Amino acid sequence: MSSNSSPPTADRTDLPDDTPNSALATARQQLERAAAHIDINPAIVERLRHPDSVHEVTIPVERDDGTVEVFTGYRVHHDNVRGPGKGGLRYHPDVSREESIGLAIWMTWKCAVMDLPFGGAKGGVVVDPKSLSEGEKERLTRRFTHEIRDVIGPKTDIPAPDMGTDAQTMSWIMDAYSMVEGETVPGVVTGKPPVNGGSYGREEAPGRSVAIITREACDYYDRSISDVTVAVQGFGSVGANAARLLDEWGATVVAVSDVGGAAYDSAGIDPSSIPSHAEEPEAVTEAGETTISNEELLALDVDVLIPAAIGNVITADNAADVRADIVVEGANGPTTTPADAILSERDVAVIPDILANAGGVTVSYFEWLQHINRRSWSLERVQEELEAEMLSAWENVRREVDERGVTWRDGAYIVALSRLAEAHENRGLWP
Ligand code: GLU
């Protein structure tokens, strides 16, 4: 295999974390903030600032015209003290070594705050998937799987869908891995189609958890879900499913958006009648009374704002314009650290990504259990157990928020970091 792991220590301690608002810089700042609230061994904080390993691979792919193009891929393992690595694979032009590390760190917190027996991992390929034909995407995925096959596996690191990848991508990875293994290994990835050992409800799970957490947050702030107005940025899997469920539960969804802009209607939009961006790219912007920009959507006077598209959309430049009382993070890392400080000063409640969108990895965990037990769960069971896991995580975070008077983000990090620190203390340092 041509995958090359990073050299130990020196290179890794020098990882660039000074790029403003990079996922890595933000993840490290959040770690330090949370560590300040609890009694934690500084050596453990130092360990958690660094990934366990970074794998960078070269992926040559034959294009449909017969030429060969070479892509770069990454798989990062951050910390596995609580179990095998878990996290998505992203196909996006902005994928980088630094971003993959930051996102892997977030997966460690996300799994810990949900109390799942997983550590954090993440990866991706630097590519715009829209520039590839279906055949090119398949060849890229199969070769990428081959290049990272030694560092993934059902007991070591289990990839899942993320931006630019989906259930079909997971099927190809599972097949490529299984063909060399000599047996079908459904547990090597989650987010597969149910017919290939995937879990019912996995596709909608991140959006469903965003909706559940939005409902709980509204309840906490004494608002009934049927009285609130909601603006959702992004109409991919997370945004579309969250908007549809919140609408179903009685909320008034006044705006939805995709990369082309936002549809706005103060009387409410029916999100279930809008095809997702993937199904029909033009449909989203045309769905409302008026079309506004994504920037204007962030500044709408609504009760709840759900940024569910990409990272770094709420920044120091626009945080003062946010008029929502509650922000529920559907995307990973939509709020930069300076923006977080501005929102907190303005008493805007920000419910963090590692809690709100954790339904995806939680149902991934259910899928992994179904593989181990060779028994599939009904959609009803998945939804019931997801609801229970989300409520239990919400309750743990709420307790920290109430007892310590901290932000929701700090509360979630305190829950996660306390579990990670205790696990590290108990296991100690090897050798
Ligand atoms: N990519 C998703 C996330 O960011 C899901 C990861 C998983 O299911 O392993 O949480």
Boltz pocket constraint, residues with backbone or C-beta under 6 A from the ligand:
constraints:
  - pocket:
      binder: B
      contacts: [[A, 86], [A, 87], [A, 88], [A, 89], [A, 110], [A, 158], [A, 159], [A, 160], [A, 161], [A, 162], [A, 190], [A, 332], [A, 357], [A, 358], [A, 360], [A, 361], [A, 362], [A, 364]]
      max_distance: 6.0
